[in-house]
């Protein structure tokens, strides 16, 4: 079943994307929650017109995302964590901690737009910031032992 997404959905697509999903997923979750609409002929025409009008605005947003990626640059995010004898950390490093660090530095990035591997030891790792559908930025995350 073809649908048009009204919002960004992780793992499925971005706003105004035309995607194919199973009928039950569309009827029982996406459409009732307001995340999508059926891709009927009239809805496709409306989408095409809206995309045509929004092309200039989208380019402006992409440029802003590229500028933000340049400003962040090669920043190393240092997160202090409590550790045991072997260097294993208590708990884990979360997207929220990375987001909070970036907020302290003046970059407001939602935690849902940050992807990183499961961090369980002290060391250097990386996180990917999803700034725009075409702009992904990789930053270094350094996990250190609290003093």
Buried (B, 14 or more C-beta within 10 A) or exposed (E): BBBBBBEBBEEBBBEBBEBEBEEEBBBEEBBEEEBBBBBEEEBBEEBEEEEEEEEEEBEEBBEEBBEBBEEBEEBEBEBBBEBEEEEEBEEEBBBEBBBEBBEEEEBEBEBEBBBBEEBBEBEEBEBBBBBBBEBBBEBEBEBBEEE
